[in-house]
Amino acid sequence: MTPRPPARRARRTLLAALVAASVAVPVAAEARPSAVPAPAPTALPSLRSVTPAALDGRYAAVRRDILAAERAADAHGDHRRAAALEVMAGPGRHFLSFDGRDGGRSAEVVGDLSRADRIAVLVPGSDTGPEKYGRLRAGATALAERLGARSAVVAWLGYRTPATASAEVLTPGRADMAAGELRTFVAGLRRAAPRARTSVLCHSYGSVVCGRAASGLDVADLVLYGSPGTGAPDVAALHTRATVWAGRATGDWVGDVPHTRLELPFTTLGFGTDPVSPAFGAHLFAAGDGGHSDYLKPGSVPLDSIARIVTGHGRA
């Protein structure tokens, strides 16, 4: 039998993954939390200043919104969601925004935003929501501690992330909806803190969001890690003035994902060029030998690499 060309094998593998994910969707939907009612959040003005007074008032208002969503979840009988929201509203937590509807949206600051000379915005990947928010928060905390004083990390959960076991995770649909929200958020942050060096860090499916938003992000760096691709064939196609970085740990299963892109009648399947390949053209950083969720693990090689990039000391 004549061996199939590599491109054809990759397409067949990706199509098989789509079929498997499509079969898994009903099961995953049953396992995921149901839509939980939540009140509309307080109508807050645009972020115009990061003075302590402005931030304290905003943090207090958003905390009240989280507590209101907690009460609604508890009354609905979703005690898991209620417990997660209770933790999010805990002492010392600082949220710039929160909306408990449609799966939940939030933006949390770790560090002192009012004094920050460098700001990192984390864009998470699949399966991130209030019930699993602890993973995103832990990464933000580890990075903030590594960066030290005069730094702030913003955990931006500004979109409804796809489930890992779903067909949506193989298409740019959720990313297309999230890109505008990310641009708006970063633009507001830049207006409020124009002197801070700002970087956007994009994990897994979050890098697809960043790829869609890249041309409208006025930031110093775009950092892609654990990325299945951005939807763009190379860095030039992102149309960004930011320095684009990419890293992948040797133990990350994303390295086995076929890096191809198929145009289908109603959607696009796959995200194209591997961001750590020479063809993509990103600056590579050391990412160690961890797994897909280990990039911001305390003491890890990739955490150190990413911290250097955020501070402007990356090794290009």
C-alpha atoms as a printed R data frame, in Angstrom:
    type eleno elety resid chain resno       x      y      z
1   ATOM     1    CA   MET     A     1   0.000  0.000  0.000
2   ATOM     2    CA   THR     A     2   1.301  3.456 -0.888
3   ATOM     3    CA   PRO     A     3   1.884  5.577  2.257
4   ATOM     4    CA   ARG     A     4  -0.365  8.607  2.592
5   ATOM     5    CA   PRO     A     5   1.397 11.974  2.278
6   ATOM     6    CA   PRO     A     6   1.987 13.714  5.641
7   ATOM     7    CA   ALA     A     7  -0.527 16.495  4.857
8   ATOM     8    CA   ARG     A     8  -3.253 13.986  4.059
9   ATOM     9    CA   ARG     A     9  -2.518 12.021  7.229
10  ATOM    10    CA   ALA     A    10  -2.722 15.228  9.249
11  ATOM    11    CA   ARG     A    11  -6.082 16.112  7.729
12  ATOM    12    CA   ARG     A    12  -7.456 12.642  8.387
13  ATOM    13    CA   THR     A    13  -6.226 12.808 11.996
14  ATOM    14    CA   LEU     A    14  -7.811 16.201 12.512
15  ATOM    15    CA   LEU     A    15 -11.096 15.106 10.997
16  ATOM    16    CA   ALA     A    16 -11.066 12.040 13.223
17  ATOM    17    CA   ALA     A    17 -10.531 14.308 16.210
18  ATOM    18    CA   LEU     A    18 -13.503 16.411 15.161
19  ATOM    19    CA   VAL     A    19 -15.719 13.352 14.941
20  ATOM    20    CA   ALA     A    20 -14.550 12.158 18.359
21  ATOM    21    CA   ALA     A    21 -15.125 15.580 19.860
22  ATOM    22    CA   SER     A    22 -18.569 15.815 18.303
23  ATOM    23    CA   VAL     A    23 -19.507 12.482 19.869
24  ATOM    24    CA   ALA     A    24 -18.187 13.704 23.214
25  ATOM    25    CA   VAL     A    25 -20.213 16.924 23.182
26  ATOM    26    CA   PRO     A    26 -23.432 15.513 24.692
27  ATOM    27    CA   VAL     A    27 -21.478 13.772 27.450
28  ATOM    28    CA   ALA     A    28 -19.422 16.858 28.189
29  ATOM    29    CA   ALA     A    29 -22.530 19.032 28.235
30  ATOM    30    CA   GLU     A    30 -24.070 16.824 30.892
31  ATOM    31    CA   ALA     A    31 -20.922 16.987 33.006
32  ATOM    32    CA   ARG     A    32 -20.484 20.755 32.781
33  ATOM    33    CA   PRO     A    33 -22.433 23.085 35.094
34  ATOM    34    CA   SER     A    34 -25.816 24.079 33.737
35  ATOM    35    CA   ALA     A    35 -26.574 27.682 32.950
36  ATOM    36    CA   VAL     A    36 -27.001 29.377 36.307
37  ATOM    37    CA   PRO     A    37 -29.092 32.545 36.613
38  ATOM    38    CA   ALA     A    38 -27.270 35.612 37.892
39  ATOM    39    CA   PRO     A    39 -28.270 39.253 38.254
40  ATOM    40    CA   ALA     A    40 -26.965 41.840 35.819
41  ATOM    41    CA   PRO     A    41 -23.783 43.418 37.179
42  ATOM    42    CA   THR     A    42 -23.464 46.989 38.339
43  ATOM    43    CA   ALA     A    43 -23.068 49.415 35.451
44  ATOM    44    CA   LEU     A    44 -19.527 50.643 36.048
45  ATOM    45    CA   PRO     A    45 -17.868 53.487 34.139
46  ATOM    46    CA   SER     A    46 -14.916 52.761 31.898
47  ATOM    47    CA   LEU     A    47 -11.633 52.331 33.720
48  ATOM    48    CA   ARG     A    48 -10.056 55.778 33.476
49  ATOM    49    CA   SER     A    49  -7.617 55.747 36.357
50  ATOM    50    CA   VAL     A    50  -5.676 53.268 38.464
51  ATOM    51    CA   THR     A    51  -5.362 55.511 41.511
52  ATOM    52    CA   PRO     A    52  -5.950 53.670 44.792
53  ATOM    53    CA   ALA     A    53  -9.204 55.547 45.395
54  ATOM    54    CA   ALA     A    54 -10.613 54.721 41.964
55  ATOM    55    CA   LEU     A    55  -9.621 51.085 42.226
56  ATOM    56    CA   ASP     A    56 -10.892 50.600 45.787
57  ATOM    57    CA   GLY     A    57 -14.348 51.822 44.824
58  ATOM    58    CA   ARG     A    58 -14.430 49.590 41.778
59  ATOM    59    CA   TYR     A    59 -13.186 46.536 43.659
60  ATOM    60    CA   ALA     A    60 -15.879 47.009 46.307
61  ATOM    61    CA   ALA     A    61 -18.662 47.346 43.738
62  ATOM    62    CA   VAL     A    62 -17.581 44.239 41.849
63  ATOM    63    CA   ARG     A    63 -17.302 42.238 45.066
64  ATOM    64    CA   ARG     A    64 -20.961 43.032 45.759
65  ATOM    65    CA   ASP     A    65 -21.817 41.730 42.275
66  ATOM    66    CA   ILE     A    66 -19.983 38.465 42.948
67  ATOM    67    CA   LEU     A    67 -21.824 38.024 46.242
68  ATOM    68    CA   ALA     A    68 -25.149 38.693 44.517
69  ATOM    69    CA   ALA     A    69 -24.314 36.018 41.931
70  ATOM    70    CA   GLU     A    70 -23.364 33.653 44.747
71  ATOM    71    CA   ARG     A    71 -26.784 34.090 46.379
72  ATOM    72    CA   ALA     A    72 -28.513 33.514 43.032
73  ATOM    73    CA   ALA     A    73 -26.519 30.331 42.402
74  ATOM    74    CA   ASP     A    74 -27.285 29.046 45.884
75  ATOM    75    CA   ALA     A    75 -31.002 29.742 45.450
76  ATOM    76    CA   HIS     A    76 -30.884 27.932 42.096
77  ATOM    77    CA   GLY     A    77 -29.409 24.880 43.821
78  ATOM    78    CA   ASP     A    78 -25.980 25.052 42.175
79  ATOM    79    CA   HIS     A    79 -23.964 24.889 45.354
80  ATOM    80    CA   ARG     A    80 -20.727 24.179 43.511
81  ATOM    81    CA   ARG     A    81 -21.001 27.477 41.636
82  ATOM    82    CA   ALA     A    82 -22.017 29.252 44.844
83  ATOM    83    CA   ALA     A    83 -18.982 27.892 46.688
84  ATOM    84    CA   ALA     A    84 -16.649 28.982 43.877
85  ATOM    85    CA   LEU     A    85 -18.101 32.492 43.906
86  ATOM    86    CA   GLU     A    86 -17.772 32.702 47.679
87  ATOM    87    CA   VAL     A    87 -14.042 32.047 47.291
88  ATOM    88    CA   MET     A    88 -13.764 34.661 44.532
89  ATOM    89    CA   ALA     A    89 -15.392 37.260 46.789
90  ATOM    90    CA   GLY     A    90 -12.975 36.549 49.637
91  ATOM    91    CA   PRO     A    91 -10.935 39.163 51.497
92  ATOM    92    CA   GLY     A    92  -8.041 40.614 49.563
93  ATOM    93    CA   ARG     A    93  -9.427 39.689 46.125
94  ATOM    94    CA   HIS     A    94  -9.521 42.526 43.576
95  ATOM    95    CA   PHE     A    95 -11.787 42.262 40.530
96  ATOM    96    CA   LEU     A    96 -12.037 44.961 37.883
97  ATOM    97    CA   SER     A    97 -15.174 43.359 36.469
98  ATOM    98    CA   PHE     A    98 -17.529 40.435 36.928
99  ATOM    99    CA   ASP     A    99 -20.645 39.142 35.190
100 ATOM   100    CA   GLY     A   100 -22.136 35.892 36.437
101 ATOM   101    CA   ARG     A   101 -24.368 35.366 33.412
102 ATOM   102    CA   ASP     A   102 -23.725 33.031 30.467
103 ATOM   103    CA   GLY     A   103 -21.099 30.952 32.232
104 ATOM   104    CA   GLY     A   104 -19.359 33.858 33.952
105 ATOM   105    CA   ARG     A   105 -16.897 36.593 32.983
106 ATOM   106    CA   SER     A   106 -14.335 38.303 35.184
107 ATOM   107    CA   ALA     A   107 -11.069 40.226 35.324
108 ATOM   108    CA   GLU     A   108  -9.049 39.917 38.531
109 ATOM   109    CA   VAL     A   109  -5.941 41.866 39.501
110 ATOM   110    CA   VAL     A   110  -3.140 40.162 41.408
111 ATOM   111    CA   GLY     A   111  -0.667 42.745 42.636
112 ATOM   112    CA   ASP     A   112  -0.891 46.519 43.033
113 ATOM   113    CA   LEU     A   113  -2.212 47.909 39.766
114 ATOM   114    CA   SER     A   114  -1.916 51.495 41.024
115 ATOM   115    CA   ARG     A   115   1.886 51.203 41.274
116 ATOM   116    CA   ALA     A   116   2.600 48.768 38.443
117 ATOM   117    CA   ASP     A   117   5.325 49.547 35.925
118 ATOM   118    CA   ARG     A   118   4.560 46.308 34.066
119 ATOM   119    CA   ILE     A   119   1.260 44.567 33.579
120 ATOM   120    CA   ALA     A   120   0.604 41.057 32.289
121 ATOM   121    CA   VAL     A   121  -2.857 40.073 31.044
122 ATOM   122    CA   LEU     A   122  -3.494 36.309 31.123
123 ATOM   123    CA   VAL     A   123  -5.876 34.913 28.500
124 ATOM   124    CA   PRO     A   124  -6.896 31.350 29.453
125 ATOM   125    CA   GLY     A   125  -7.815 28.400 27.291
126 ATOM   126    CA   SER     A   126 -10.574 25.799 27.336
127 ATOM   127    CA   ASP     A   127 -12.568 24.632 30.344
128 ATOM   128    CA   THR     A   128 -12.002 27.811 32.347
129 ATOM   129    CA   GLY     A   129 -14.936 29.157 34.325
130 ATOM   130    CA   PRO     A   130 -15.917 30.002 37.904
131 ATOM   131    CA   GLU     A   131 -15.842 26.348 38.988
132 ATOM   132    CA   LYS     A   132 -12.301 25.853 37.654
133 ATOM   133    CA   TYR     A   133 -11.134 29.410 38.149
134 ATOM   134    CA   GLY     A   134  -8.575 28.366 40.761
135 ATOM   135    CA   ARG     A   135  -6.145 27.220 38.056
136 ATOM   136    CA   LEU     A   136  -6.135 30.627 36.378
137 ATOM   137    CA   ARG     A   137  -5.830 32.411 39.717
138 ATOM   138    CA   ALA     A   138  -2.931 30.160 40.781
139 ATOM   139    CA   GLY     A   139  -1.013 30.964 37.582
140 ATOM   140    CA   ALA     A   140  -1.617 34.690 38.001
141 ATOM   141    CA   THR     A   141  -0.425 34.528 41.606
142 ATOM   142    CA   ALA     A   142   2.724 32.586 40.717
143 ATOM   143    CA   LEU     A   143   3.615 35.048 37.973
144 ATOM   144    CA   ALA     A   144   2.915 38.084 40.175
145 ATOM   145    CA   GLU     A   145   5.177 36.664 42.887
146 ATOM   146    CA   ARG     A   146   7.912 35.966 40.359
147 ATOM   147    CA   LEU     A   147   7.665 39.496 38.926
148 ATOM   148    CA   GLY     A   148   7.850 41.125 42.342
149 ATOM   149    CA   ALA     A   149   7.102 44.730 43.279
150 ATOM   150    CA   ARG     A   150   5.667 47.292 40.873
151 ATOM   151    CA   SER     A   151   4.010 44.577 38.798
152 ATOM   152    CA   ALA     A   152   0.427 43.450 38.331
153 ATOM   153    CA   VAL     A   153  -1.106 40.421 36.658
154 ATOM   154    CA   VAL     A   154  -4.672 40.481 35.373
155 ATOM   155    CA   ALA     A   155  -6.478 37.150 35.035
156 ATOM   156    CA   TRP     A   156  -8.857 37.941 32.170
157 ATOM   157    CA   LEU     A   157 -11.743 35.507 31.866
158 ATOM   158    CA   GLY     A   158 -13.579 37.664 29.376
159 ATOM   159    CA   TYR     A   159 -15.205 35.004 27.218
160 ATOM   160    CA   ARG     A   160 -17.057 31.730 27.451
161 ATOM   161    CA   THR     A   161 -14.308 29.216 26.894
162 ATOM   162    CA   PRO     A   162 -14.974 26.026 24.911
163 ATOM   163    CA   ALA     A   163 -14.933 22.619 26.546
164 ATOM   164    CA   THR     A   164 -11.827 20.581 25.803
165 ATOM   165    CA   ALA     A   165 -14.029 17.624 24.795
166 ATOM   166    CA   SER     A   166 -16.060 19.539 22.213
167 ATOM   167    CA   ALA     A   167 -16.057 20.328 18.526
168 ATOM   168    CA   GLU     A   168 -15.855 24.043 19.371
169 ATOM   169    CA   VAL     A   169 -12.317 23.722 20.665
170 ATOM   170    CA   LEU     A   170 -11.204 22.862 17.109
171 ATOM   171    CA   THR     A   171 -12.792 25.951 15.524
172 ATOM   172    CA   PRO     A   172 -12.255 29.712 15.947
173 ATOM   173    CA   GLY     A   173 -15.902 30.482 16.776
174 ATOM   174    CA   ARG     A   174 -15.457 31.258 20.481
175 ATOM   175    CA   ALA     A   175 -12.230 33.147 19.711
176 ATOM   176    CA   ASP     A   176 -13.980 35.309 17.128
177 ATOM   177    CA   MET     A   177 -16.538 36.341 19.749
178 ATOM   178    CA   ALA     A   178 -13.863 36.979 22.386
179 ATOM   179    CA   ALA     A   179 -11.403 38.998 20.304
180 ATOM   180    CA   GLY     A   180 -13.342 42.256 20.443
181 ATOM   181    CA   GLU     A   181 -13.805 41.939 24.193
182 ATOM   182    CA   LEU     A   182 -10.072 41.439 24.684
183 ATOM   183    CA   ARG     A   183  -9.236 44.439 22.526
184 ATOM   184    CA   THR     A   184 -11.669 46.630 24.445
185 ATOM   185    CA   PHE     A   185 -10.358 45.488 27.812
186 ATOM   186    CA   VAL     A   186  -6.695 45.996 26.945
187 ATOM   187    CA   ALA     A   187  -7.406 49.397 25.376
188 ATOM   188    CA   GLY     A   188  -9.118 50.508 28.595
189 ATOM   189    CA   LEU     A   189  -6.244 49.236 30.683
190 ATOM   190    CA   ARG     A   190  -3.733 51.038 28.487
191 ATOM   191    CA   ARG     A   191  -5.668 54.312 28.796
192 ATOM   192    CA   ALA     A   192  -5.819 53.968 32.579
193 ATOM   193    CA   ALA     A   193  -2.157 52.972 32.950
194 ATOM   194    CA   PRO     A   194  -0.411 54.363 29.854
195 ATOM   195    CA   ARG     A   195   3.091 54.286 31.331
196 ATOM   196    CA   ALA     A   196   3.070 50.628 32.273
197 ATOM   197    CA   ARG     A   197   4.736 48.076 30.011
198 ATOM   198    CA   THR     A   198   1.880 45.739 29.087
199 ATOM   199    CA   SER     A   199   2.093 42.174 27.766
200 ATOM   200    CA   VAL     A   200  -0.665 39.725 26.829
201 ATOM   201    CA   LEU     A   201  -0.022 36.077 27.693
202 ATOM   202    CA   CYS     A   202  -2.073 33.516 25.788
203 ATOM   203    CA   HIS     A   203  -2.435 29.902 26.892
204 ATOM   204    CA   SER     A   204  -3.788 27.065 24.744
205 ATOM   205    CA   TYR     A   205  -7.081 28.091 23.061
206 ATOM   206    CA   GLY     A   206  -6.446 31.552 24.489
207 ATOM   207    CA   SER     A   207  -3.768 31.934 21.817
208 ATOM   208    CA   VAL     A   208  -6.495 31.610 19.179
209 ATOM   209    CA   VAL     A   209  -8.281 34.509 20.901
210 ATOM   210    CA   CYS     A   210  -5.047 36.504 20.887
211 ATOM   211    CA   GLY     A   211  -4.448 35.698 17.233
212 ATOM   212    CA   ARG     A   212  -7.858 37.118 16.346
213 ATOM   213    CA   ALA     A   213  -7.315 40.203 18.521
214 ATOM   214    CA   ALA     A   214  -3.624 40.819 17.780
215 ATOM   215    CA   SER     A   215  -3.920 43.644 15.253
216 ATOM   216    CA   GLY     A   216  -5.891 45.729 17.752
217 ATOM   217    CA   LEU     A   217  -3.727 45.174 20.822
218 ATOM   218    CA   ASP     A   218  -1.335 48.016 21.696
219 ATOM   219    CA   VAL     A   219   1.051 45.973 23.833
220 ATOM   220    CA   ALA     A   220   4.758 45.252 24.059
221 ATOM   221    CA   ASP     A   221   4.546 41.463 23.832
222 ATOM   222    CA   LEU     A   222   2.231 38.661 22.773
223 ATOM   223    CA   VAL     A   223   3.285 35.427 24.443
224 ATOM   224    CA   LEU     A   224   1.886 32.136 23.119
225 ATOM   225    CA   TYR     A   225   2.340 29.001 25.220
226 ATOM   226    CA   GLY     A   226   0.778 25.576 24.922
227 ATOM   227    CA   SER     A   227  -0.664 26.910 21.680
228 ATOM   228    CA   PRO     A   228  -2.436 24.790 19.050
229 ATOM   229    CA   GLY     A   229  -1.995 27.678 16.594
230 ATOM   230    CA   THR     A   230  -3.401 31.167 16.134
231 ATOM   231    CA   GLY     A   231  -5.253 30.801 12.848
232 ATOM   232    CA   ALA     A   232  -2.515 32.838 11.155
233 ATOM   233    CA   PRO     A   233   0.178 31.301  8.906
234 ATOM   234    CA   ASP     A   234   2.957 33.410 10.417
235 ATOM   235    CA   VAL     A   235   3.734 36.357 12.672
236 ATOM   236    CA   ALA     A   236   3.426 38.868  9.824
237 ATOM   237    CA   ALA     A   237  -0.199 37.838  9.295
238 ATOM   238    CA   LEU     A   238  -1.034 38.855 12.873
239 ATOM   239    CA   HIS     A   239  -0.457 42.496 11.872
240 ATOM   240    CA   THR     A   240   0.920 43.478 15.248
241 ATOM   241    CA   ARG     A   241   3.757 45.710 16.388
242 ATOM   242    CA   ALA     A   242   4.150 43.596 19.519
243 ATOM   243    CA   THR     A   243   7.046 41.192 19.828
244 ATOM   244    CA   VAL     A   244   5.557 37.717 19.407
245 ATOM   245    CA   TRP     A   245   6.946 34.909 21.564
246 ATOM   246    CA   ALA     A   246   6.139 31.206 21.587
247 ATOM   247    CA   GLY     A   247   7.085 28.277 23.788
248 ATOM   248    CA   ARG     A   248   6.011 24.682 24.275
249 ATOM   249    CA   ALA     A   249   7.065 22.254 26.981
250 ATOM   250    CA   THR     A   250   8.294 18.864 25.828
251 ATOM   251    CA   GLY     A   251   5.590 17.137 27.899
252 ATOM   252    CA   ASP     A   252   2.713 19.160 26.440
253 ATOM   253    CA   TRP     A   253   0.201 17.034 24.502
254 ATOM   254    CA   VAL     A   254  -0.546 19.997 22.210
255 ATOM   255    CA   GLY     A   255   2.656 19.131 20.389
256 ATOM   256    CA   ASP     A   256   0.852 16.083 18.986
257 ATOM   257    CA   VAL     A   257  -2.059 18.094 17.580
258 ATOM   258    CA   PRO     A   258  -1.985 18.311 13.750
259 ATOM   259    CA   HIS     A   259  -1.119 21.868 12.787
260 ATOM   260    CA   THR     A   260  -3.331 22.246  9.770
261 ATOM   261    CA   ARG     A   261  -6.272 24.429  8.776
262 ATOM   262    CA   LEU     A   262  -9.251 23.281  6.748
263 ATOM   263    CA   GLU     A   263 -11.874 25.584  5.291
264 ATOM   264    CA   LEU     A   264 -15.257 23.847  5.562
265 ATOM   265    CA   PRO     A   265 -18.619 25.159  4.300
266 ATOM   266    CA   PHE     A   266 -19.733 26.594  7.634
267 ATOM   267    CA   THR     A   267 -16.557 26.883  9.699
268 ATOM   268    CA   THR     A   268 -12.779 26.562  9.750
269 ATOM   269    CA   LEU     A   269 -11.237 23.508 11.344
270 ATOM   270    CA   GLY     A   270  -7.812 23.757 12.973
271 ATOM   271    CA   PHE     A   271  -5.489 26.685 13.578
272 ATOM   272    CA   GLY     A   272  -2.716 26.385 11.039
273 ATOM   273    CA   THR     A   273   1.028 26.841 11.495
274 ATOM   274    CA   ASP     A   274   2.657 25.597 14.671
275 ATOM   275    CA   PRO     A   275   3.677 28.745 16.635
276 ATOM   276    CA   VAL     A   276   7.002 27.184 17.700
277 ATOM   277    CA   SER     A   277   7.966 26.251 14.127
278 ATOM   278    CA   PRO     A   278  10.499 28.301 12.136
279 ATOM   279    CA   ALA     A   279   7.797 28.922  9.535
280 ATOM   280    CA   PHE     A   280   5.718 30.908 12.023
281 ATOM   281    CA   GLY     A   281   8.587 33.221 12.915
282 ATOM   282    CA   ALA     A   282   8.014 33.880 16.617
283 ATOM   283    CA   HIS     A   283  10.817 34.386 19.115
284 ATOM   284    CA   LEU     A   284  11.114 31.138 21.061
285 ATOM   285    CA   PHE     A   285  11.554 30.888 24.810
286 ATOM   286    CA   ALA     A   286  12.639 28.012 27.047
287 ATOM   287    CA   ALA     A   287   9.530 26.128 28.222
288 ATOM   288    CA   GLY     A   288  10.970 23.159 30.093
289 ATOM   289    CA   ASP     A   289   9.619 19.626 30.189
290 ATOM   290    CA   GLY     A   290   6.298 20.072 31.998
291 ATOM   291    CA   GLY     A   291   2.774 19.394 30.818
292 ATOM   292    CA   HIS     A   292   0.047 21.491 29.260
293 ATOM   293    CA   SER     A   293  -0.989 23.119 32.545
294 ATOM   294    CA   ASP     A   294   2.493 23.649 34.010
295 ATOM   295    CA   TYR     A   295   3.677 26.841 32.297
296 ATOM   296    CA   LEU     A   296   3.017 29.114 35.288
297 ATOM   297    CA   LYS     A   297   3.950 26.563 37.920
298 ATOM   298    CA   PRO     A   298   6.064 28.129 40.709
299 ATOM   299    CA   GLY     A   299   9.776 27.583 40.172
300 ATOM   300    CA   SER     A   300   9.355 26.286 36.621
301 ATOM   301    CA   VAL     A   301  11.491 27.089 33.587
302 ATOM   302    CA   PRO     A   302   8.618 28.598 31.553
303 ATOM   303    CA   LEU     A   303   7.500 30.802 34.458
304 ATOM   304    CA   ASP     A   304  10.983 32.267 34.608
305 ATOM   305    CA   SER     A   305  11.066 32.755 30.830
306 ATOM   306    CA   ILE     A   306   7.670 34.451 30.754
307 ATOM   307    CA   ALA     A   307   8.553 36.714 33.690
308 ATOM   308    CA   ARG     A   308  11.678 37.854 31.830
309 ATOM   309    CA   ILE     A   309   9.588 38.703 28.780
310 ATOM   310    CA   VAL     A   310   7.063 40.705 30.832
311 ATOM   311    CA   THR     A   311   9.878 42.740 32.399
312 ATOM   312    CA   GLY     A   312  11.442 43.410 29.007
313 ATOM   313    CA   HIS     A   313  14.402 41.105 29.514
314 ATOM   314    CA   GLY     A   314  13.395 38.243 27.235
315 ATOM   315    CA   ARG     A   315  16.130 36.595 25.240
316 ATOM   316    CA   ALA     A   316  15.122 37.044 21.633
